[in-house]
Structure formats: structure tokens, C-alpha cells
Amino acid sequence: MMSKTSKLLVYALLLAGAAVFILPFAWMVITALKPVDQALTQPGAWLPRKFEAQVGGHFKEVRTSGVITEPSLWIRQAGARNPVVVREATVWDGAWNPAAGASVPIEVIKRVPASSGQPWVEISSLDGSATDIIRASEMRTHVSFRWENFPRAIASMRHFWRYLANTLLLCVLNVCGTVLSSAMVAYGFSRLEWRGREGLFGLLLVTMMIPFPVVMVPLYSLFRSLGMVGTLQPLWIGSFFANAFNVFILRQFFRTIPKDLSEAARIDGCGEFRIFWQIILPLCTPALIVVGLFTFLGAWNDYLGPLIYLTDERDFTLALGLDAMKSSESGATEWPYLMAASTLVILPVVALFFFAQRKFVEGIALTGIKG
Amino acid sequence: MTSGERRRSLVGLAFVSPWLLGFLVFTAYPVCASLYYSFCDYDVLSRPVWVGLLNYQDMVSDSVFWLSVRNTLLFNLIALPLGLASALTLALLLNQPVKMRGTFRAIYYLPSLVPAVAGAMVWLWILNARLGLLNQVLVGIGFSNPPQWLVDPAWTKPSLALVSLWGCGNTVVIYLAALQGVPQSLIEASMIDGASPFRRLVHVTLPAISPVIYFNLLIGIIGGLQVFTSAFIMMGGAGPERSVLFYAIYIYQNAFEYRHMGYASAMAWVLCMLILVLTLLASQISKRFVHYQGE
């Protein structure tokens, strides 16, 4: 059996691996709860903080924009509106040499005798109207989560609720369509004996091998000629015509149910559809749930489909909306809002997973081993 | 055919009719049309015009096409072995008698469920050259000049391989299920024979799960050649110096950005052939390494 050391090693590796797999989630959520400026100025800070400085006797929240750790001057250039911080060594004779050559006359507002032992902080009021430089020790700080980033992320995605409604609609339609049609087809391929069955099933297996890009263009032009491009229809109609992979999984499951059950029902005069609907389907609920779960996730996560078929920003799904949110922010990305929106898109998936964890694992094993 | 047989055939066909109909409309017709378009000049707006082998000839002389082939193969050369080996390692670790196996499995598996777009956003942020967590850590432990992950063309493919590695939990679960199916009698026999844990791994465990390794390899090749989403979202298409212009991305661009639908279809057929060849190659090689129980 395992020695103590190798057991320890196994746990150490497993924990290290787990930490690496969890870290992106943690970093996403932590960033989502940070003020926008802190994500940019103190990217390495682990927790979001609230900074408060004494203004006229009581503490008020401020934004910090930089830490000064060497002797500096807070100066205003002639003609410039906002004061800047420069190193003391770059100023002489009442002038500052910003670039090589031209020296600019300045007015010194404050001397900052900072050192790495006693840093000073550049602060501004929340609306950005007033700035000041104070000793870091004069500031009060405590951990504070910006929950309001979430409503702001929703607002900055503009049509968030529409995207959510579209995505949920697609999920429901795809799940219903796939589960019903695939179960019916799987029944035909497993519980009924008829000529040509094996041949057609072989054909079904072959279709699984066709890469999507092969059918991508004709499908697009087909849906276009039907006037469906720019609507949600191309994203769910296909699901009502059974998915080969799911048919395969369900067929494997259906075959495990004893034949006698169907025979007994047939002798009692039960029609084939009733046997399927009232006897076999209820027995196969676990497999149907697995298929439903993966279909839901597939629809929730789909990117390429909506990218191809949806043209109007108002019809987007959450996946496209999130992508558009990133693209629309030219230049400085407001990472906390983007992470808040990503958290919202991931959250239902995580919730679903914890709700139905065993189903997932069973499903994966089913598709992997038997496939 | 007796009337009973005919009736049974009709009932059977009725049950599989949704698939049969869908097959005709959403598979058979598109496959044929795609093959036809691949010999045409086609922009969706007007009728396709027959141009013979022109699209295929263009491909040979299109340097961007070859770049996309190169990018795709290079990326898979990094991502595929890395993903398969990491997943197998994690599964072997999880297969040890450890406590909280379910929790670990859940942690490894969860990222593979994350929507590609959301995952891409998170990794964009982590891999950000100046503000990203990864480079903050690297600078913190003494690398003064960490890689410009998503900016430097030399690092874009490894970056995306890292992102795909995060989603390997799916494969871990498949391996783990296979490992748990290895007959205990085999393990015990090798223990009695005094095999070391390493020899047991190489000579008993790995051969026993070789069909599943082979399955994952095939799925990996087929999926890897079609890699699209994370690169497309994170790099906005082709990436710096077109370093992540993958095959599927170039097909997409030809089809929906340049409206060269005929060329895109021709490329798709070449992809199909490539997958077929690689799959056959893998199945030939696998005959030497894959052991099916009961043979």
C-alpha cells in the first residue's frame, strides 16, 4: 500500500492542481468586486479596499491614484490645469525639465518628503473634482466589496435582460426539442426490430463524423433563403430533428431495459407509442436528464451559432452580449464590470453543476466509456 | 416482405422519422450543397457560378491558408499532448485512495463547463501583460521581464494552450471512470508478482485504459483541428501577426467576412479529408498500442 510520503505527495499535487483550477474563478469574482480604479492601479492587490482620508475633521471615501515612495514635489505647470507629481531631483531653479531640452516654469504646491518607509498617496475625491497628496498613514482603509458593480455591469451591457430572455428561450426550446426527438428516435433504433434499422443507424453514426464547417455555409444559405437569419429560429429548429450523439447515448440506455417489459405491454394490446411514452420513457428519466443537462449547457454556452445567425444587437444571447461588451469598450477596459458580467454568465452553470453534480459525472462517463 | 414486417418497418421508420427528416434537410442536403459550392464562386447574395477546381487551386497558392494550417498544427502540437498528459496525471492522482475525491473531481471538472466567452474574458484579464494576475505573480517571484502573453506572437499559442488546459476536466473524468474500471484482479496479480508502482502503471494500468486514451486522442484531434472560439474571442480574430489565425477561423472569415463562401466550403472539405486521414493514421498506429479486453 502507499507509504506516508507518497500519500503526502499525492495530496500535495492534488491540492496544487485544485488551487490552479480554482484561481481563475476566484480572481474573476474578486476583480468583479473591486472599484474600477483599483483594478488598474493596484492589480496585484488581493482584496478590494475602501480608502478614506480625513477631510475637515471626519473621514470621507477617496480614490487613490498612486503611491509616492521617494522625495517629490507636487507642482503645477504654468498654464496647466491639473497638478502633477515629479521627483524632486528633476526640479531646479523653480523650473521643471519634463523632457530633455525645454524647461517649464512651475509653481510648487506641496513638498512630499516621501520615503519607502513613509509613503505618501495621491488621492482624489470620488467625483474627481479635488485632488490632494497626504501621508499614507493619515489614511484609513478597510476591505470593502463593490456589490454595485453587478448592477452597473448589467446596465453597461444595455440589453442584458433581453439577452437573458433570449438565452433562456433558446435553452428551453433546445432541451425540449432534443430530449423529445432524440428519445423517440433512440426508441426506434433500440426497442423495435425492423428491416433497414442497422443500415440507418450506421448512417447516423457516420453523420457524427462530419465537421461543422462542412455544413456551415449551406445551412446559412438555407436559413437565409427561408428568411430566418437575424432571428432565433436557426438556433433551435434543428434540435427538434434529433441529435445523432444524443440518440446514440439514449439508445445505449434503452437497450438495458428488458425486452419482456415491452412484450408484456404489447400482448396487453398497448400501442407502440404508448409503450414508448408511458413505459420506457419514465424508466429512462436519468438518461433523459443527462441529455437535457448537456443540451442546456450547449445552448447556454453556444457562441458560433449566435455569431453566425444573429445580426441585430437587440437579439443577442448572453454569450454574444458579453463579447460585444468587451469589444465596445475601446481603449481602457473596465475590467471589474467585465468580470462582474462574466460572473453572471458563469453563475447559472456553476449552480446547475452543484445541483446535479452526480448526473454530470455519470453522463461524462457514459459518453466517454461507451462511446 | 410480409404485411407484419411491412407494418413493423413503418412503425420503426415513424419513430426515427424526426432524425431521418433532419438528416435529409440539415445534413445530407448541406453536405451535397457544400461539395457543389466548393467548385463554385459563391457569395450567398447571387447564384453560385461553377469555377471547377479554382478554389482548390487557390488554396495551394494562398499563403494565408498555409499559415492557418501551420498555426493549427503548431497549436495542437502544444495543446494536445499537454492536455492529454495533464488530464491523465490528474486522473491517476485522483484514482489513489484519497479522501474528498468527489470534491477534487468537481473542482477539476467545473472549468470545462464554463461558457467559452466568459472563460475567454477571465483569461484575457489574467493574461493581460501589464495588469494580469499571472505576470503580477511572475514579477513578484523575480521574473523582471515576463512574457507578453497575448501580445507577443511567439506566446499567443502557448497562452491559448493554457486556456484550453483549464478545460481538461472533462477528459479527467473520462480517464478516472476508465481507471476505476480496470479489473482489480490485474492490479493484484501484478502486486503479487512484485511489480513496482511505476512498472504497474506502464505494464498494467495504461494498457488496460488504452482504448480510452485512444478515444480521447481522437476526440482531441477532431476538436483541435476545429479550434475556434477562445482564439476568436480573445484575439479578435487572427491575433498579432496572424499568429492564431487557425483553420476554422480562416474558414469563418472567408465565409462571413469576405463572403467567399465557395472558398470556405472548399477549405471545409479539405479539413474533412484531413480529419479522415489523421483518424485513419491514428487507428493504424493504435493497433500496436491499444489493447481491448477480451481479445
HADDOCK unambig.tbl for C-alpha pairs under 7 A between the chains (distance, minus, plus):
assign (segid A and resid 10 and name CA) (segid B and resid 93 and name CA) 6.14 0.50 0.50
assign (segid A and resid 14 and name CA) (segid B and resid 93 and name CA) 6.88 0.50 0.50
assign (segid A and resid 18 and name CA) (segid B and resid 104 and name CA) 6.67 0.50 0.50
assign (segid A and resid 18 and name CA) (segid B and resid 107 and name CA) 6.21 0.50 0.50
assign (segid A and resid 18 and name CA) (segid B and resid 108 and name CA) 6.53 0.50 0.50
assign (segid A and resid 21 and name CA) (segid B and resid 107 and name CA) 6.81 0.50 0.50
assign (segid A and resid 21 and name CA) (segid B and resid 108 and name CA) 6.23 0.50 0.50
assign (segid A and resid 21 and name CA) (segid B and resid 166 and name CA) 6.50 0.50 0.50
assign (segid A and resid 22 and name CA) (segid B and resid 107 and name CA) 6.89 0.50 0.50
assign (segid A and resid 24 and name CA) (segid B and resid 122 and name CA) 6.72 0.50 0.50
assign (segid A and resid 28 and name CA) (segid B and resid 122 and name CA) 6.11 0.50 0.50
assign (segid A and resid 40 and name CA) (segid B and resid 131 and name CA) 6.84 0.50 0.50
assign (segid A and resid 43 and name CA) (segid B and resid 131 and name CA) 5.51 0.50 0.50
assign (segid A and resid 44 and name CA) (segid B and resid 133 and name CA) 6.56 0.50 0.50
assign (segid A and resid 44 and name CA) (segid B and resid 136 and name CA) 5.97 0.50 0.50
assign (segid A and resid 181 and name CA) (segid B and resid 18 and name CA) 6.36 0.50 0.50
assign (segid A and resid 184 and name CA) (segid B and resid 15 and name CA) 5.69 0.50 0.50
assign (segid A and resid 184 and name CA) (segid B and resid 16 and name CA) 6.79 0.50 0.50
assign (segid A and resid 185 and name CA) (segid B and resid 15 and name CA) 5.38 0.50 0.50
assign (segid A and resid 185 and name CA) (segid B and resid 16 and name CA) 4.24 0.50 0.50
assign (segid A and resid 185 and name CA) (segid B and resid 18 and name CA) 6.95 0.50 0.50
assign (segid A and resid 185 and name CA) (segid B and resid 19 and name CA) 6.52 0.50 0.50
assign (segid A and resid 188 and name CA) (segid B and resid 12 and name CA) 5.20 0.50 0.50
assign (segid A and resid 188 and name CA) (segid B and resid 15 and name CA) 4.92 0.50 0.50
assign (segid A and resid 188 and name CA) (segid B and resid 16 and name CA) 5.48 0.50 0.50
assign (segid A and resid 192 and name CA) (segid B and resid 12 and name CA) 6.28 0.50 0.50
assign (segid A and resid 194 and name CA) (segid B and resid 8 and name CA) 5.77 0.50 0.50
assign (segid A and resid 194 and name CA) (segid B and resid 9 and name CA) 4.94 0.50 0.50
assign (segid A and resid 194 and name CA) (segid B and resid 12 and name CA) 6.26 0.50 0.50
assign (segid A and resid 195 and name CA) (segid B and resid 9 and name CA) 6.10 0.50 0.50
assign (segid A and resid 211 and name CA) (segid B and resid 272 and name CA) 6.43 0.50 0.50
assign (segid A and resid 213 and name CA) (segid B and resid 268 and name CA) 5.39 0.50 0.50
assign (segid A and resid 214 and name CA) (segid B and resid 31 and name CA) 6.57 0.50 0.50
assign (segid A and resid 214 and name CA) (segid B and resid 34 and name CA) 6.40 0.50 0.50
assign (segid A and resid 214 and name CA) (segid B and resid 265 and name CA) 6.28 0.50 0.50
assign (segid A and resid 214 and name CA) (segid B and resid 268 and name CA) 4.88 0.50 0.50
assign (segid A and resid 214 and name CA) (segid B and resid 269 and name CA) 6.16 0.50 0.50
assign (segid A and resid 215 and name CA) (segid B and resid 27 and name CA) 6.95 0.50 0.50
assign (segid A and resid 215 and name CA) (segid B and resid 30 and name CA) 5.09 0.50 0.50
assign (segid A and resid 215 and name CA) (segid B and resid 31 and name CA) 5.70 0.50 0.50
assign (segid A and resid 215 and name CA) (segid B and resid 34 and name CA) 6.40 0.50 0.50
assign (segid A and resid 217 and name CA) (segid B and resid 34 and name CA) 6.86 0.50 0.50
assign (segid A and resid 217 and name CA) (segid B and resid 261 and name CA) 6.51 0.50 0.50
assign (segid A and resid 217 and name CA) (segid B and resid 265 and name CA) 6.75 0.50 0.50
assign (segid A and resid 218 and name CA) (segid B and resid 30 and name CA) 4.98 0.50 0.50
assign (segid A and resid 218 and name CA) (segid B and resid 33 and name CA) 6.08 0.50 0.50
assign (segid A and resid 218 and name CA) (segid B and resid 34 and name CA) 5.88 0.50 0.50
assign (segid A and resid 219 and name CA) (segid B and resid 26 and name CA) 6.98 0.50 0.50
assign (segid A and resid 219 and name CA) (segid B and resid 30 and name CA) 6.13 0.50 0.50
assign (segid A and resid 221 and name CA) (segid B and resid 44 and name CA) 6.23 0.50 0.50
assign (segid A and resid 241 and name CA) (segid B and resid 18 and name CA) 4.69 0.50 0.50
assign (segid A and resid 241 and name CA) (segid B and resid 19 and name CA) 5.01 0.50 0.50
assign (segid A and resid 241 and name CA) (segid B and resid 21 and name CA) 6.95 0.50 0.50
assign (segid A and resid 241 and name CA) (segid B and resid 22 and name CA) 4.82 0.50 0.50
assign (segid A and resid 242 and name CA) (segid B and resid 18 and name CA) 6.29 0.50 0.50
assign (segid A and resid 242 and name CA) (segid B and resid 19 and name CA) 5.10 0.50 0.50
assign (segid A and resid 301 and name CA) (segid B and resid 115 and name CA) 4.44 0.50 0.50
assign (segid A and resid 301 and name CA) (segid B and resid 116 and name CA) 6.54 0.50 0.50
assign (segid A and resid 319 and name CA) (segid B and resid 117 and name CA) 5.88 0.50 0.50
assign (segid A and resid 323 and name CA) (segid B and resid 117 and name CA) 6.59 0.50 0.50
assign (segid A and resid 339 and name CA) (segid B and resid 122 and name CA) 6.84 0.50 0.50
assign (segid A and resid 342 and name CA) (segid B and resid 118 and name CA) 4.97 0.50 0.50
assign (segid A and resid 345 and name CA) (segid B and resid 118 and name CA) 6.77 0.50 0.50
assign (segid A and resid 346 and name CA) (segid B and resid 114 and name CA) 6.08 0.50 0.50
assign (segid A and resid 346 and name CA) (segid B and resid 115 and name CA) 6.71 0.50 0.50
assign (segid A and resid 346 and name CA) (segid B and resid 118 and name CA) 6.75 0.50 0.50
assign (segid A and resid 349 and name CA) (segid B and resid 114 and name CA) 6.86 0.50 0.50
assign (segid A and resid 361 and name CA) (segid B and resid 173 and name CA) 6.94 0.50 0.50
assign (segid A and resid 364 and name CA) (segid B and resid 173 and name CA) 6.87 0.50 0.50
assign (segid A and resid 364 and name CA) (segid B and resid 174 and name CA) 6.37 0.50 0.50
assign (segid A and resid 365 and name CA) (segid B and resid 173 and name CA) 6.82 0.50 0.50
assign (segid A and resid 365 and name CA) (segid B and resid 174 and name CA) 5.38 0.50 0.50
assign (segid A and resid 365 and name CA) (segid B and resid 177 and name CA) 5.85 0.50 0.50
assign (segid A and resid 368 and name CA) (segid B and resid 174 and name CA) 5.52 0.50 0.50
assign (segid A and resid 369 and name CA) (segid B and resid 178 and name CA) 6.86 0.50 0.50
assign (segid A and resid 369 and name CA) (segid B and resid 212 and name CA) 6.84 0.50 0.50
